[in-house]
């Protein structure tokens, strides 16, 4: 298992971030650029006060393509913390990851701001250890973008420009 931690300050309350991240968990496609479509799926334990048992994030425009099947392993509404396991479905043969685990927390700081902490762990396949330095950089950039997109969405009430660009590109491809 390999891991890294990222923190980010958000110009919004912890409750506002928690609402988007946890209460609207099934709707990641609204703000996350890498997710064309997401939906709720009962693929985990029903935690007290959690709005969902899990979700599926389609990672390609093709509904038959690669997906992330996500479920809560832990959920605490009062402390605004959760642990999410991310299993990948319909992956290419040489996809390097078995699964990821995210420990997410959000706390209020000062003046209506909050701080998110993301502890990200990957269980990678044996051959992926040879590529770990490159994978680590790629994972770090990817998770950093997700954090930026979440913060932007909560702060502005609109998707990050990266999400808008991804949605426009998808619409052009589909002829919409």
N, C-alpha and C positions, 0 to 999 in steps of 0.2 A: 504494500500500500504506500503510495506517495502522496504528499500533501503540501498545501500552501495556504496562507491566510491573506485576505485582502480586507481593508477597511475603507469606508467612504463616508464623508459628511454629506447629509442631505438637508436642503433648506426647507424642511417640513418636519412636522412632528413624527414621533415614532408611530403613533396611532395611524397616521395617514399612510406611512410606508407599509405598516403591517396590514392595513386594509387591502392595499393592492397586492402585496406579496402573498399573504396567507388567506384572507377572506375571499379574494378574487383569484385564487390559485389556478382555477380551471381556465382562466382567460389570459394566459401568458401571451397569446397571439396578438393581443391588443397593443402590447408595449415592447415585446421582444423581437428584434429584427430577424433573428435566426429561426423563428417559428412562424411559418405561414398559417398554421391552424393548430388549435389546441382544444381539448374537451375533457370534461370530467369522466373519470372511470373508477368504479369501486374496485381498486386493486390493492387496497391496504386496510389497515385498522381504522375504525371510526373513533377518532379521539374526541374527548369532551370539548365542545364549543368549536371544533374545526368545521368549516363549511363544506368540506369534501374529504373523501378517502384517498383521492389521488387524481392524477391527470395523465393524459397522453399528449405529447407535443410532437406533431408531425414536423420533421426537419427538412423535408423537401416538398415541393408543390404537389407531387404525386402522392396520393393517399396510400399507395402501396409501397412507398419508399421508406427510408429509415425513420425510426421514431424513438423518442425517449419516453419510457413508461416510468412515471414518477409516483412515489407514495411516501407518506409521512411514516417515519420510524419513531418519532417523538414530536410532541406538540404541546406547548404551554401558552395558553392565551394570556395569562396574567403577566408572565415575564417576557412575552413576545419573542419566544425562541422556538425553533423547530429543527428537526433533522429530516432531510429528504434523501431517499435513495433513488438513484437514476439508473435504470437498466435500459440498455439499448436493444431495439428490436429491428429485424430486417436489415442487419448491417452487412456491409461488404465482407468478404471472406477474411481480409487482412485488417479489419478494424482493430485498433490496438487496445481497446478498453473493455474490460469485463463489466464494470459498473463504476459509478461515481457516488459519493456521499457528500452532501452539503449540510453543514451546521450553520444555520442562519440566526442572527439575533439583531435586534434593533433597540436602541435606548435613546431617550431624550437627553440632549446635552444642554445647551443654553440658547436663549432667545429664539425659541421655536424650531431649533435645529435638532437633528438626531444623527446618530452614527450607526451605520450598518457594519456588521462583521460577518464575513463569509469564510468559513473554514472548509476548504474543498479537498476531498480525498479521492484518489483514483486507484482502483484495482486494475492494473494493466496486465496484459498478457506477457508471458515470459520474453518473447522476442522484442516486445516494445521497450524493455529495459535498455536495449542497445540504442534506442532512439530517444530515451527519456529526456536528455537536455533539450532537444528540439520540441518534443511534446510538451515539456514544462513551459517553455516560452509560448507555444501556441495556446495551451490551456490558460495561461496567465492573461494573455491578450483577450482571449474569448470571454473569460469570466469578467475581466475588467470592462469589456463592452456591455455585457449584460447588466453589470452594476450601474454603469453610466446611463443605460436606457431606462432602468427602473427609477433611478434618481430623477432623471429628466421628466419622465412621465408624471411622477408624483409632484414634482415642483411646478410643472407647467400645465398639467391637465391634458397634454397632447403627446403623441408619440415622438420619440427622438427622431431627428432627421434621418438617421440610418434606417429606422423602421419605415418611415415614409418612403424612402428611396427603394427599399426592398419590396414594399407593397406596390409601388408604381411599376417596378420592373416586372413583378409577377402579373400585374394587370395587363401590361403590354404583351407579355408572352401568351396570355390566355385570350387576348383579343378583346378584353372588356373595356 
